[in-house]
Amino acid sequence: MLDFDRYFMEFEAETARLAGLAGEADGGHPIPACPGWTLEQLVGHVGRGHRWAAEIVRRRLLEPIPMQEVVVPADPDGRGEWLTAGARMLAGAVRDAGPEQRVWTWQRDRSAGFWLRRMLHDEVVHRFDAEFALGIKGDLAADLAADGVSDLLDIAATLSRPDIGVPSAFLGLAGDGESLLFVATDSGLGSGGEWSVTRGPAGVTWRHGHDRADVTVRGPALQLLLLLNRRLSVQTADVEIVGDRELFAHWWSNSSF
């Protein structure tokens, strides 16, 4: 994980980037990465998540609450301002409560800080969705992209457990000890840029470090992030795959939200 000052800073920056796109582009522009969505619907999804998480943190809730429907302003300027307002609600709630404050989450990390990190990485991916749709080549700091890979693997570990009790495509990732290794080729990441993953009967487990694996996927952290979030495919991502390619193909096809 990164330190929370960094999460606050990046959350503000990512919201500004997406708000800028929301304010400049046609809200009806389709988002190919999210079939059936328009830019306005993507902004609504992100902003609704901000407000939902902010309410959980603000009220120090230990049980989930329904996610409310929201109305995204039709005016382009209003869309960006609305998105920014929701992000400020969440950041302010986490600051007031403190990142360590115990609240309900859907993962084992039951802290207010979880929501800031999770919503940041959700927004990063959707910012790329919008940029791809608009023909913009986006970028991201390598260490933030690497943290996003860790966040995605945390999701896989949670949603692949047979006892999770909710339908999930990730349930298909439970296995019999098959192993995968993801390696970011960016400089300066150290062991934080290596992820050793095991698929067991109880679901996915992972740790930072370099273990022998049935298949290794190697490339820049951003490429790994977009590949694992299914925004790029094996054919379009700038990665090298060594070993059991079918094992990774099975992972990729069973890791959609």
C-alpha positions as CSV (number, residue, x, y, z in Angstrom):
1,M,0.0,0.0,0.0
2,L,0.9,3.6,-0.4
3,D,0.7,6.2,2.4
4,F,-2.6,7.9,2.9
5,D,-1.4,11.4,2.0
6,R,-0.6,9.9,-1.4
7,Y,-4.1,8.3,-1.7
8,F,-5.8,11.6,-0.9
9,M,-3.6,13.5,-3.4
10,E,-4.2,10.9,-6.2
11,F,-7.9,10.7,-5.5
12,E,-8.2,14.4,-5.9
13,A,-6.1,14.3,-9.1
14,E,-8.0,11.4,-10.7
15,T,-11.4,13.0,-9.9
16,A,-10.2,16.2,-11.6
17,R,-9.1,14.3,-14.7
18,L,-12.4,12.5,-15.0
19,A,-14.4,15.6,-14.2
20,G,-12.5,17.4,-17.0
21,L,-13.5,14.7,-19.5
22,A,-17.1,14.8,-18.2
23,G,-17.2,18.5,-18.7
24,E,-15.7,18.6,-22.2
25,A,-17.2,15.6,-23.9
26,D,-20.8,14.7,-25.0
27,G,-22.5,12.9,-22.1
28,G,-24.0,10.5,-24.6
29,H,-20.7,9.3,-25.9
30,P,-20.6,5.4,-25.7
31,I,-18.0,3.7,-23.5
32,P,-16.9,0.5,-25.3
33,A,-15.2,-0.9,-22.2
34,C,-18.5,-0.8,-20.4
35,P,-21.0,-2.0,-22.9
36,G,-24.3,-0.2,-22.8
37,W,-22.9,2.8,-20.9
38,T,-22.5,6.3,-22.0
39,L,-20.0,8.8,-20.5
40,E,-22.9,10.3,-18.4
41,Q,-23.7,6.8,-17.0
42,L,-20.0,6.1,-16.2
43,V,-19.8,9.4,-14.3
44,G,-23.0,8.5,-12.5
45,H,-21.5,5.1,-11.5
46,V,-18.3,6.7,-10.1
47,G,-20.1,9.5,-8.4
48,R,-22.7,7.3,-6.8
49,G,-19.9,5.1,-5.4
50,H,-18.2,8.1,-3.9
51,R,-21.4,9.2,-2.1
52,W,-22.3,5.7,-0.9
53,A,-18.8,5.1,0.6
54,A,-18.8,8.6,2.1
55,E,-22.1,7.9,3.9
56,I,-20.7,4.6,5.3
57,V,-17.6,6.3,6.6
58,R,-19.4,9.5,7.8
59,R,-21.9,7.4,9.9
60,R,-19.2,4.9,11.0
61,L,-21.5,2.2,9.8
62,L,-20.8,-1.5,10.6
63,E,-23.4,-2.9,8.2
64,P,-24.0,-2.1,4.5
65,I,-26.6,0.3,3.3
66,P,-28.4,0.4,-0.1
67,M,-26.7,2.3,-2.8
68,Q,-29.0,5.2,-3.7
69,E,-29.9,6.2,-7.2
70,V,-28.4,9.5,-8.3
71,V,-29.2,12.1,-11.0
72,V,-26.2,13.3,-12.9
73,P,-26.6,16.9,-14.2
74,A,-27.2,17.1,-17.9
75,D,-25.1,20.2,-18.2
76,P,-21.4,19.4,-18.9
77,D,-20.1,21.8,-16.4
78,G,-22.5,20.5,-13.8
79,R,-21.4,16.9,-14.4
80,G,-17.8,17.7,-13.5
81,E,-18.8,19.7,-10.5
82,W,-21.2,17.0,-9.3
83,L,-18.4,14.4,-9.5
84,T,-15.9,16.5,-7.7
85,A,-18.4,17.3,-4.9
86,G,-19.0,13.5,-4.2
87,A,-15.2,12.9,-4.1
88,R,-14.8,15.7,-1.6
89,M,-17.5,14.1,0.5
90,L,-15.6,10.8,0.6
91,A,-12.2,12.4,1.2
92,G,-13.6,14.6,3.9
93,A,-15.3,11.7,5.6
94,V,-12.1,9.6,5.7
95,R,-10.1,12.6,7.0
96,D,-12.6,13.2,9.7
97,A,-12.9,9.6,10.8
98,G,-9.2,8.7,10.2
99,P,-8.1,6.0,7.8
100,E,-8.0,3.4,10.6
101,Q,-11.6,3.9,11.8
102,R,-13.5,0.7,11.7
103,V,-16.4,0.6,9.3
104,W,-18.2,-1.9,7.1
105,T,-16.5,-3.0,3.9
106,W,-17.0,-6.0,1.7
107,Q,-13.4,-7.2,2.3
108,R,-11.3,-8.2,5.3
109,D,-9.9,-4.7,5.6
110,R,-12.6,-3.1,7.7
111,S,-11.2,0.4,7.7
112,A,-12.4,3.8,6.4
113,G,-9.1,4.0,4.5
114,F,-10.2,1.0,2.5
115,W,-12.9,3.0,0.8
116,L,-10.5,5.8,-0.2
117,R,-8.1,3.3,-1.8
118,R,-10.8,1.2,-3.4
119,M,-12.7,4.2,-4.9
120,L,-9.4,5.7,-6.1
121,H,-8.6,2.5,-8.1
122,D,-12.1,2.2,-9.4
123,E,-11.9,5.7,-10.6
124,V,-8.5,5.2,-12.2
125,V,-9.9,2.3,-14.3
126,H,-13.0,4.3,-15.3
127,R,-10.9,7.3,-16.2
128,F,-9.1,5.1,-18.7
129,D,-12.4,3.8,-19.9
130,A,-13.4,7.4,-20.7
131,E,-10.0,8.2,-22.3
132,F,-10.1,5.1,-24.5
133,A,-13.6,6.0,-25.6
134,L,-12.5,9.5,-26.5
135,G,-9.2,8.4,-28.2
136,I,-7.0,9.8,-25.5
137,K,-3.8,8.0,-24.5
138,G,-3.7,8.2,-20.7
139,D,-0.9,7.6,-18.2
140,L,-0.4,6.7,-14.6
141,A,2.5,6.6,-12.2
142,A,4.0,3.1,-12.0
143,D,3.8,2.7,-8.3
144,L,0.1,3.7,-8.3
145,A,-0.5,1.2,-11.1
146,A,1.2,-1.4,-9.1
147,D,-0.9,-0.6,-6.1
148,G,-3.9,-1.0,-8.4
149,V,-2.7,-4.5,-9.3
150,S,-2.6,-5.4,-5.6
151,D,-6.0,-4.0,-5.1
152,L,-7.4,-6.1,-8.0
153,L,-5.8,-9.2,-6.5
154,D,-7.4,-8.4,-3.1
155,I,-10.7,-8.4,-4.9
156,A,-9.9,-11.7,-6.6
157,A,-9.0,-13.2,-3.2
158,T,-12.3,-12.1,-1.7
159,L,-14.6,-12.9,-4.5
160,S,-13.1,-16.3,-5.4
161,R,-13.9,-17.8,-2.0
162,P,-16.5,-20.5,-2.3
163,D,-18.1,-19.3,1.0
164,I,-18.5,-15.7,-0.2
165,G,-22.3,-16.2,-0.5
166,V,-22.9,-14.0,-3.5
167,P,-22.7,-14.7,-7.3
168,S,-19.3,-13.8,-8.7
169,A,-17.4,-14.6,-11.9
170,F,-14.3,-14.8,-9.7
171,L,-15.6,-18.1,-8.2
172,G,-14.1,-19.8,-11.2
173,L,-10.6,-18.8,-10.0
174,A,-10.6,-21.4,-7.2
175,G,-8.3,-24.2,-8.2
176,D,-6.0,-27.0,-7.2
177,G,-2.7,-25.2,-6.6
178,E,-2.1,-23.6,-10.0
179,S,0.3,-20.7,-9.7
180,L,0.7,-17.4,-11.6
181,L,3.4,-14.8,-11.3
182,F,2.9,-11.1,-12.4
183,V,6.0,-9.0,-12.8
184,A,6.1,-5.3,-13.4
185,T,9.1,-4.3,-15.4
186,D,9.2,-0.6,-14.2
187,S,12.3,0.4,-12.3
188,G,12.1,1.2,-8.6
189,L,9.1,-1.0,-7.6
190,G,11.2,-3.8,-5.9
191,S,9.1,-6.7,-4.5
192,G,6.1,-4.4,-4.7
193,G,6.2,-5.0,-8.4
194,E,6.0,-8.8,-8.2
195,W,2.9,-10.8,-7.3
196,S,2.9,-14.5,-6.7
197,V,-0.6,-16.0,-6.9
198,T,-2.0,-19.4,-6.0
199,R,-5.4,-20.8,-7.0
200,G,-6.5,-23.2,-4.3
201,P,-9.8,-24.9,-3.3
202,A,-10.5,-22.1,-0.9
203,G,-9.9,-19.4,-3.5
204,V,-7.1,-17.2,-4.6
205,T,-4.2,-16.2,-2.3
206,W,-1.3,-13.9,-3.2
207,R,1.8,-12.3,-1.8
208,H,4.5,-9.9,-3.0
209,G,7.6,-11.7,-4.1
210,H,9.0,-14.0,-6.9
211,D,8.0,-17.6,-6.8
212,R,8.2,-20.2,-9.5
213,A,4.9,-20.3,-11.3
214,D,3.0,-22.2,-14.0
215,V,2.7,-19.0,-16.0
216,T,4.4,-15.7,-15.7
217,V,3.0,-12.4,-17.1
218,R,5.6,-9.6,-17.4
219,G,5.2,-6.0,-18.5
220,P,4.9,-2.4,-17.3
221,A,2.7,-2.0,-14.2
222,L,0.1,0.0,-16.1
223,Q,-0.2,-2.7,-18.8
224,L,-0.7,-5.3,-16.1
225,L,-3.3,-3.2,-14.4
226,L,-5.3,-2.7,-17.6
227,L,-4.9,-6.4,-18.6
228,L,-6.0,-7.7,-15.2
229,N,-9.0,-5.3,-15.2
230,R,-9.9,-6.6,-18.7
231,R,-9.4,-3.2,-20.4
232,L,-6.7,-4.8,-22.5
233,S,-6.5,-8.3,-23.9
234,V,-3.5,-10.6,-24.3
235,Q,-3.4,-9.4,-27.9
236,T,-3.5,-5.7,-27.1
237,A,-1.5,-5.4,-23.9
238,D,2.3,-4.9,-24.0
239,V,3.1,-7.9,-21.9
240,E,5.1,-11.1,-22.3
241,I,3.6,-14.4,-21.2
242,V,5.8,-17.4,-20.5
243,G,4.4,-20.8,-19.5
244,D,0.9,-22.1,-19.4
245,R,-1.0,-19.5,-21.5
246,E,-4.2,-21.4,-21.1
247,L,-4.0,-20.9,-17.4
248,F,-3.8,-17.2,-17.7
249,A,-6.5,-17.2,-20.3
250,H,-8.8,-19.0,-17.8
251,W,-7.9,-16.4,-15.2
252,W,-8.7,-13.6,-17.5
253,S,-12.0,-15.0,-18.6
254,N,-13.1,-15.6,-14.9
255,S,-12.2,-12.2,-13.5
256,S,-15.0,-9.9,-14.6
257,F,-17.1,-7.8,-12.3
